[in-house]
Amino acid sequence: MGTQARAIVEKAGLNADELINLLNKAFCDEWLAYYQYWIGARVVEGIPRAGLQPELEEHAAEELEHADKLAKRILELGGTPEVNPQQWFALSSCGYLVPTDPSACALLEQNLKGERCAIHVYNKILDYVNGKDLITSHLVRQILQEEEEHEQDLEDIQKDIDTFKRGCGKK
């Protein structure tokens, strides 16, 4: 149990249990995002597949790292990361979008929605800990930066696909 970490955040005026709850929701999001990217890399179809697969695999690995970092912080605060995968869906803020359409364009849209949701979630956590919990703030800022990079990566691929489509349409 993280007696000191918990005491520090509570002394700063935060409710440690509420913070743990917010971090656990993000933890669940990260596990679902990991799987969303991992399975997307396996089922993706279409012309940009060769370039998209490695990007999805990279994002999956980073989402798993985020889950690991969040779990460590939850433990430092005296909490327990959600251990029941069935609860991930119930606790998740961003959910899981089943890749029923394996086309690259559909998967890009789904993953962009997920990244935008994650950005919102981490901004919410930052607002909660603002100026009161420097450790969580630092961790969340690092994750937020990577989530914004993921969004940019996906938007860039989406733009490349759009440019390709326009170029192929010209005679």
Buried (B, 14 or more C-beta within 10 A) or exposed (E): EBEEBBEBBBEEEBEBEEBBBBBBBBBBBBBBBBBBBBBBBEBBEBEBBEEBBEBBBBBBEBBBBBBEBBBEBBBBBBBEBBEEEEEBEEBBBBBBBEBEEBBBBBBBBBBBEBBBBBBEBBEBBBEBBEEBBEBBBEBBEBBBEBBBEBBEBBEEBBEEBEEEEEEEEEE
